[in-house]
């Protein structure tokens, strides 16, 4: 069967947007579409890795750099939320004024919607604040272990709030994660680098990440199912919630006495941190779109491993065998949990429902 050749512009559009071409379905196994797809996935995964790892190292610099000496973690987090809010509004305006330039929903601040989203925004504010506070007090190498209990809280809160049970194998993987966490804490203590405050903030961050995932599903209907609208309202609410904290914790006084307040380099790094915070949400969605949720989780685990190794090398740290074992337990347990849940979901989808079974027996 003869087929009209695809134009080069059409192929490029398919590669960049992930759209499939009806006439190309028959040649899905052809070499050229496969190479384009492979290149597309490699670029997206690489982009996710670069932005995610860069954001962690940059935030560590802003929060705990001896050269910067800025003790204002709430202000750093507030400024990043402000940058994200302005970027969302800017892209929305661009999409309205120049249709076709960018694909972004129209954003108009509605106080009723903001109030509906507020409970989630409180959790969101806690999540990003505790994440940054954890990073301030612990090293980048221990950061992933310090925040590793998210999966455990997912299982616990799913049972307590949603009455969803978890299989034995999934609980077993959670046990491995908990064991890795405790071993990591023990080894940090043995090396004299343990921060109880940082570890506590890491546990609270894990709890908030789990709560954020649960409440996001409940609030999405208030923003018409749009993740970008939810991002906008979450960050607007967070900016408002941070203002009294800046006053109560005395960080405005700290900023007034900060020696580099007028430095272009400082504000450039702060703005870059905000850009990375905005970009990580976009590239996460992009990676899921071009691969799958399971592949995204595997990529995230591999990225965490690479980030840990880079941190140890960059800060010239020496870690014990048991310290590395704790990291492998956390990463291995997280990967195993993802695999078990994916396998269980696939098995559930393949099993016929009772009604279908009854219909089949009646038909026979």
C-alpha positions as a Python dict, from the first residue, in 0.01 Angstrom:
ca = {
    (1, 'X'): (0, 0, 0),
    (2, 'X'): (148, 335, -106),
    (3, 'X'): (163, 617, 145),
    (4, 'X'): (231, 983, 95),
    (5, 'X'): (562, 1078, 261),
    (6, 'X'): (539, 1292, 573),
    (7, 'X'): (670, 1644, 547),
    (8, 'X'): (976, 1728, 754),
    (9, 'X'): (783, 1996, 944),
    (10, 'X'): (512, 1743, 1030),
    (11, 'X'): (769, 1497, 1169),
    (12, 'X'): (928, 1774, 1377),
    (13, 'X'): (587, 1875, 1511),
    (14, 'X'): (513, 1513, 1608),
    (15, 'X'): (851, 1483, 1783),
    (16, 'X'): (807, 1801, 1985),
    (17, 'X'): (441, 1764, 2078),
    (18, 'X'): (423, 1388, 2121),
    (19, 'X'): (124, 1373, 1886),
    (20, 'X'): (80, 1064, 1676),
    (21, 'X'): (3, 1071, 1306),
    (22, 'X'): (-279, 852, 1185),
    (23, 'X'): (-93, 763, 866),
    (24, 'X'): (215, 666, 1067),
    (25, 'X'): (52, 408, 1292),
    (26, 'X'): (124, 131, 1046),
    (27, 'X'): (494, 213, 1047),
    (28, 'X'): (531, 250, 1425),
    (29, 'X'): (808, -8, 1415),
    (30, 'X'): (1003, 178, 1145),
    (31, 'X'): (1355, 298, 1223),
    (32, 'X'): (1300, 672, 1181),
    (33, 'X'): (993, 708, 1410),
    (34, 'X'): (1168, 491, 1671),
    (35, 'X'): (1479, 707, 1666),
    (36, 'X'): (1272, 1023, 1696),
    (37, 'X'): (1081, 876, 1987),
    (38, 'X'): (1399, 759, 2161),
    (39, 'X'): (1560, 1100, 2114),
    (40, 'X'): (1248, 1270, 2244),
    (41, 'X'): (1240, 1056, 2562),
    (42, 'X'): (1614, 1097, 2621),
    (43, 'X'): (1586, 1477, 2595),
    (44, 'X'): (1287, 1496, 2831),
    (45, 'X'): (1444, 1266, 3094),
    (46, 'X'): (1775, 1455, 3072),
    (47, 'X'): (1591, 1785, 3114),
    (48, 'X'): (1412, 1651, 3424),
    (49, 'X'): (1740, 1532, 3576),
    (50, 'X'): (1928, 1857, 3507),
    (51, 'X'): (1655, 2086, 3642),
    (52, 'X'): (1577, 1872, 3948),
    (53, 'X'): (1940, 1823, 4057),
    (54, 'X'): (2033, 2186, 3979),
    (55, 'X'): (1739, 2310, 4186),
    (56, 'X'): (1849, 2111, 4494),
    (57, 'X'): (2210, 2234, 4477),
    (58, 'X'): (2100, 2593, 4411),
    (59, 'X'): (1856, 2588, 4703),
    (60, 'X'): (2128, 2450, 4929),
    (61, 'X'): (2347, 2745, 4827),
    (62, 'X'): (2070, 2997, 4899),
    (63, 'X'): (1971, 2838, 5230),
    (64, 'X'): (2304, 2742, 5384),
    (65, 'X'): (2599, 2891, 5197),
    (66, 'X'): (2893, 3011, 5414),
    (67, 'X'): (2970, 3276, 5150),
    (68, 'X'): (2611, 3404, 5137),
    (69, 'X'): (2531, 3378, 5512),
    (70, 'X'): (2159, 3440, 5472),
    (71, 'X'): (1949, 3292, 5753),
    (72, 'X'): (1607, 3353, 5598),
    (73, 'X'): (1464, 3021, 5466),
    (74, 'X'): (1104, 3147, 5477),
    (75, 'X'): (1191, 3448, 5262),
    (76, 'X'): (1374, 3227, 5009),
    (77, 'X'): (1065, 3004, 4982),
    (78, 'X'): (832, 3306, 4964),
    (79, 'X'): (1033, 3460, 4680),
    (80, 'X'): (1026, 3135, 4482),
    (81, 'X'): (645, 3122, 4516),
    (82, 'X'): (626, 3485, 4402),
    (83, 'X'): (835, 3408, 4091),
    (84, 'X'): (613, 3110, 4008),
    (85, 'X'): (298, 3324, 4047),
    (86, 'X'): (436, 3594, 3815),
    (87, 'X'): (546, 3335, 3557),
    (88, 'X'): (200, 3174, 3555),
    (89, 'X'): (32, 3512, 3510),
    (90, 'X'): (283, 3617, 3245),
    (91, 'X'): (233, 3301, 3038),
    (92, 'X'): (-144, 3332, 3073),
    (93, 'X'): (-130, 3691, 2942),
    (94, 'X'): (96, 3583, 2654),
    (95, 'X'): (-141, 3300, 2561),
    (96, 'X'): (-436, 3544, 2561),
    (97, 'X'): (-262, 3820, 2365),
    (98, 'X'): (-83, 3591, 2118),
    (99, 'X'): (-293, 3277, 2064),
    (100, 'X'): (-86, 2981, 1948),
    (101, 'X'): (236, 3112, 2101),
    (102, 'X'): (206, 2906, 2419),
    (103, 'X'): (-52, 2656, 2541),
    (104, 'X'): (-150, 2795, 2881),
    (105, 'X'): (-491, 2840, 3050),
    (106, 'X'): (-642, 3181, 3114),
    (107, 'X'): (-582, 3292, 3474),
    (108, 'X'): (-796, 3542, 3663),
    (109, 'X'): (-777, 3569, 4040),
    (110, 'X'): (-1113, 3464, 4185),
    (111, 'X'): (-1133, 3501, 4563),
    (112, 'X'): (-1397, 3228, 4591),
    (113, 'X'): (-1170, 2980, 4413),
    (114, 'X'): (-875, 3097, 4625),
    (115, 'X'): (-1078, 3020, 4939),
    (116, 'X'): (-1172, 2677, 4804),
    (117, 'X'): (-807, 2597, 4739),
    (118, 'X'): (-687, 2741, 5073),
    (119, 'X'): (-688, 2412, 5275),
    (120, 'X'): (-465, 2253, 5010),
    (121, 'X'): (-251, 2567, 4999),
    (122, 'X'): (-183, 2536, 5373),
    (123, 'X'): (-52, 2182, 5313),
    (124, 'X'): (138, 2300, 5003),
    (125, 'X'): (301, 2582, 5202),
    (126, 'X'): (404, 2336, 5472),
    (127, 'X'): (543, 2099, 5210),
    (128, 'X'): (773, 2349, 5037),
    (129, 'X'): (873, 2514, 5368),
    (130, 'X'): (968, 2187, 5539),
    (131, 'X'): (1149, 2072, 5223),
    (132, 'X'): (1367, 2382, 5228),
    (133, 'X'): (1418, 2370, 5606),
    (134, 'X'): (1528, 2007, 5577),
    (135, 'X'): (1774, 2102, 5302),
    (136, 'X'): (1905, 2390, 5514),
    (137, 'X'): (1997, 2167, 5809),
    (138, 'X'): (2107, 1844, 5637),
    (139, 'X'): (2357, 1778, 5360),
    (140, 'X'): (2248, 1723, 5000),
    (141, 'X'): (2381, 1365, 5024),
    (142, 'X'): (2141, 1283, 5313),
    (143, 'X'): (1852, 1490, 5172),
    (144, 'X'): (1685, 1198, 4991),
    (145, 'X'): (1703, 968, 5294),
    (146, 'X'): (1574, 1246, 5522),
    (147, 'X'): (1262, 1282, 5305),
    (148, 'X'): (1223, 913, 5221),
    (149, 'X'): (911, 838, 5428),
    (150, 'X'): (668, 983, 5171),
    (151, 'X'): (576, 635, 5044),
    (152, 'X'): (516, 513, 5401),
    (153, 'X'): (289, 811, 5474),
    (154, 'X'): (105, 748, 5145),
    (155, 'X'): (15, 398, 5264),
    (156, 'X'): (-74, 512, 5617),
    (157, 'X'): (-288, 810, 5512),
    (158, 'X'): (-460, 613, 5235),
    (159, 'X'): (-580, 373, 5504),
    (160, 'X'): (-671, 638, 5764),
    (161, 'X'): (-836, 892, 5532),
    (162, 'X'): (-949, 688, 5230),
    (163, 'X'): (-993, 344, 5394),
    (164, 'X'): (-773, 187, 5124),
    (165, 'X'): (-587, -128, 5224),
    (166, 'X'): (-238, -220, 5105),
    (167, 'X'): (-104, -563, 5005),
    (168, 'X'): (154, -756, 5205),
    (169, 'X'): (424, -710, 4940),
    (170, 'X'): (369, -332, 4931),
    (171, 'X'): (391, -321, 5312),
    (172, 'X'): (713, -521, 5290),
    (173, 'X'): (869, -259, 5064),
    (174, 'X'): (762, 9, 5313),
    (175, 'X'): (942, -187, 5583),
    (176, 'X'): (1260, -176, 5372),
    (177, 'X'): (1224, 203, 5333),
    (178, 'X'): (1176, 251, 5709),
    (179, 'X'): (1479, 29, 5778),
    (180, 'X'): (1689, 233, 5534),
    (181, 'X'): (1574, 558, 5694),
    (182, 'X'): (1667, 445, 6045),
    (183, 'X'): (2001, 307, 5929),
    (184, 'X'): (2073, 637, 5753),
    (185, 'X'): (1991, 836, 6066),
    (186, 'X'): (2211, 602, 6271),
    (187, 'X'): (2505, 640, 6031),
    (188, 'X'): (2471, 1019, 6017),
    (189, 'X'): (2486, 1016, 6397),
    (190, 'X'): (2790, 788, 6395),
    (191, 'X'): (2969, 1027, 6159),
    (192, 'X'): (2875, 1329, 6372),
    (193, 'X'): (2678, 1496, 6093),
    (194, 'X'): (2324, 1419, 6212),
    (195, 'X'): (2086, 1714, 6245),
    (196, 'X'): (1781, 1615, 6451),
    (197, 'X'): (1610, 1938, 6344),
    (198, 'X'): (1677, 1868, 5976),
    (199, 'X'): (1559, 1508, 6012),
    (200, 'X'): (1237, 1622, 6182),
    (201, 'X'): (1174, 1871, 5902),
    (202, 'X'): (1235, 1591, 5651),
    (203, 'X'): (971, 1371, 5817),
    (204, 'X'): (723, 1662, 5823),
    (205, 'X'): (799, 1733, 5456),
    (206, 'X'): (724, 1368, 5371),
    (207, 'X'): (393, 1391, 5559),
    (208, 'X'): (296, 1710, 5374),
    (209, 'X'): (388, 1559, 5034),
    (210, 'X'): (148, 1271, 5104),
    (211, 'X'): (-130, 1503, 5225),
    (212, 'X'): (-74, 1727, 4923),
    (213, 'X'): (-125, 1435, 4684),
    (214, 'X'): (-449, 1332, 4858),
    (215, 'X'): (-603, 1679, 4882),
    (216, 'X'): (-500, 1777, 4528),
    (217, 'X'): (-750, 1524, 4391),
    (218, 'X'): (-1028, 1678, 4601),
    (219, 'X'): (-952, 2038, 4500),
    (220, 'X'): (-892, 1991, 4126),
    (221, 'X'): (-1262, 2032, 4047),
    (222, 'X'): (-1251, 2388, 4189),
    (223, 'X'): (-1000, 2486, 3918),
    (224, 'X'): (-1168, 2294, 3634),
    (225, 'X'): (-913, 2015, 3655),
    (226, 'X'): (-627, 2244, 3546),
    (227, 'X'): (-293, 2176, 3716),
    (228, 'X'): (-162, 2519, 3606),
    (229, 'X'): (-461, 2699, 3763),
    (230, 'X'): (-403, 2500, 4080),
    (231, 'X'): (-33, 2594, 4073),
    (232, 'X'): (-128, 2961, 4035),
    (233, 'X'): (-376, 2963, 4326),
    (234, 'X'): (-151, 2755, 4549),
    (235, 'X'): (138, 2997, 4504),
    (236, 'X'): (-81, 3307, 4543),
    (237, 'X'): (-219, 3170, 4871),
    (238, 'X'): (130, 3065, 4981),
    (239, 'X'): (263, 3419, 4926),
    (240, 'X'): (-12, 3555, 5151),
    (241, 'X'): (46, 3287, 5416),
    (242, 'X'): (421, 3359, 5423),
    (243, 'X'): (380, 3731, 5501),
    (244, 'X'): (287, 3693, 5872),
    (245, 'X'): (559, 3426, 5910),
    (246, 'X'): (820, 3670, 5778),
    (247, 'X'): (714, 3918, 6047),
    (248, 'X'): (681, 3669, 6333),
    (249, 'X'): (1015, 3496, 6268),
    (250, 'X'): (1202, 3824, 6228),
    (251, 'X'): (1328, 3750, 5878),
    (252, 'X'): (1251, 4104, 5759),
    (253, 'X'): (1506, 4225, 6018),
    (254, 'X'): (1755, 3969, 5887),
    (255, 'X'): (1703, 4097, 5532),
    (256, 'X'): (1750, 4457, 5643),
    (257, 'X'): (2092, 4370, 5787),
    (258, 'X'): (2190, 4137, 5499),
    (259, 'X'): (2514, 4261, 5340),
    (260, 'X'): (2432, 4140, 4986),
    (261, 'X'): (2075, 4271, 4968),
    (262, 'X'): (2170, 4505, 4682),
    (263, 'X'): (2376, 4243, 4497),
    (264, 'X'): (2264, 4158, 4142),
    (265, 'X'): (2426, 3815, 4183),
    (266, 'X'): (2212, 3738, 4489),
    (267, 'X'): (1886, 3837, 4321),
    (268, 'X'): (1988, 3652, 4007),
    (269, 'X'): (2040, 3331, 4205),
    (270, 'X'): (1711, 3386, 4389),
    (271, 'X'): (1522, 3436, 4063),
    (272, 'X'): (1692, 3134, 3906),
    (273, 'X'): (1574, 2926, 4203),
    (274, 'X'): (1219, 3046, 4137),
    (275, 'X'): (1252, 2958, 3768),
    (276, 'X'): (1371, 2608, 3856),
    (277, 'X'): (1077, 2572, 4098),
    (278, 'X'): (836, 2659, 3819),
    (279, 'X'): (1017, 2445, 3560),
    (280, 'X'): (1025, 2128, 3773),
    (281, 'X'): (645, 2111, 3765),
    (282, 'X'): (646, 2143, 3387),
    (283, 'X'): (921, 1886, 3316),
    (284, 'X'): (766, 1638, 3563),
    (285, 'X'): (442, 1647, 3365),
    (286, 'X'): (640, 1630, 3042),
    (287, 'X'): (829, 1319, 3155),
    (288, 'X'): (507, 1143, 3257),
    (289, 'X'): (347, 1239, 2923),
    (290, 'X'): (630, 1103, 2708),
    (291, 'X'): (700, 791, 2917),
    (292, 'X'): (460, 669, 3190),
    (293, 'X'): (400, 724, 3562),
    (294, 'X'): (597, 406, 3638),
    (295, 'X'): (893, 516, 3424),
    (296, 'X'): (878, 861, 3585),
    (297, 'X'): (910, 704, 3931),
    (298, 'X'): (1201, 486, 3817),
    (299, 'X'): (1367, 793, 3662),
    (300, 'X'): (1315, 985, 3987),
    (301, 'X'): (1478, 706, 4187),
    (302, 'X'): (1777, 691, 3951),
    (303, 'X'): (1803, 1070, 3966),
    (304, 'X'): (1808, 1058, 4347),
    (305, 'X'): (2092, 805, 4333),
    (306, 'X'): (2291, 1023, 4092),
    (307, 'X'): (2222, 1331, 4306),
    (308, 'X'): (2355, 1155, 4617),
    (309, 'X'): (2676, 1047, 4441),
    (310, 'X'): (2726, 1398, 4297),
    (311, 'X'): (2678, 1554, 4642),
    (312, 'X'): (2935, 1324, 4803),
    (313, 'X'): (3186, 1404, 4527),
    (314, 'X'): (3114, 1780, 4516),
    (315, 'X'): (3139, 1832, 4892),
    (316, 'X'): (3432, 1585, 4915),
    (317, 'X'): (3265, 1371, 5180),
    (318, 'X'): (3363, 1021, 5292),
    (319, 'X'): (3078, 783, 5372),
    (320, 'X'): (3077, 439, 5533),
    (321, 'X'): (2954, 116, 5375),
    (322, 'X'): (2647, 112, 5603),
    (323, 'X'): (2566, 473, 5503),
    (324, 'X'): (2559, 371, 5137),
    (325, 'X'): (2357, 62, 5235),
    (326, 'X'): (2090, 287, 5391),
    (327, 'X'): (2063, 482, 5065),
    (328, 'X'): (2034, 163, 4861),
    (329, 'X'): (1762, 33, 5096),
    (330, 'X'): (1560, 354, 5061),
    (331, 'X'): (1599, 373, 4683),
    (332, 'X'): (1547, -3, 4639),
    (333, 'X'): (1240, -6, 4863),
    (334, 'X'): (1089, 291, 4676),
    (335, 'X'): (1151, 126, 4338),
    (336, 'X'): (1008, -205, 4462),
    (337, 'X'): (695, -31, 4594),
    (338, 'X'): (642, 137, 4256),
    (339, 'X'): (685, -196, 4076),
    (340, 'X'): (451, -383, 4315),
    (341, 'X'): (176, -120, 4285),
    (342, 'X'): (210, -117, 3906),
    (343, 'X'): (190, -497, 3893),
    (344, 'X'): (-117, -500, 4121),
    (345, 'X'): (-296, -237, 3912),
    (346, 'X'): (-221, -429, 3592),
    (347, 'X'): (-345, -752, 3748),
    (348, 'X'): (-667, -581, 3862),
    (349, 'X'): (-731, -445, 3512),
    (350, 'X'): (-677, -785, 3351),
    (351, 'X'): (-916, -967, 3588),
    (352, 'X'): (-1280, -969, 3465),
    (353, 'X'): (-1537, -817, 3696),
    (354, 'X'): (-1790, -1053, 3867),
    (355, 'X'): (-2074, -924, 3650),
    (356, 'X'): (-1876, -996, 3334),
    (357, 'X'): (-1806, -1348, 3462),
    (358, 'X'): (-2176, -1403, 3530),
    (359, 'X'): (-2265, -1280, 3181),
    (360, 'X'): (-2011, -1517, 3027),
    (361, 'X'): (-2151, -1818, 3218),
    (362, 'X'): (-2507, -1724, 3122),
    (363, 'X'): (-2408, -1694, 2758),
    (364, 'X'): (-2261, -2044, 2765),
}
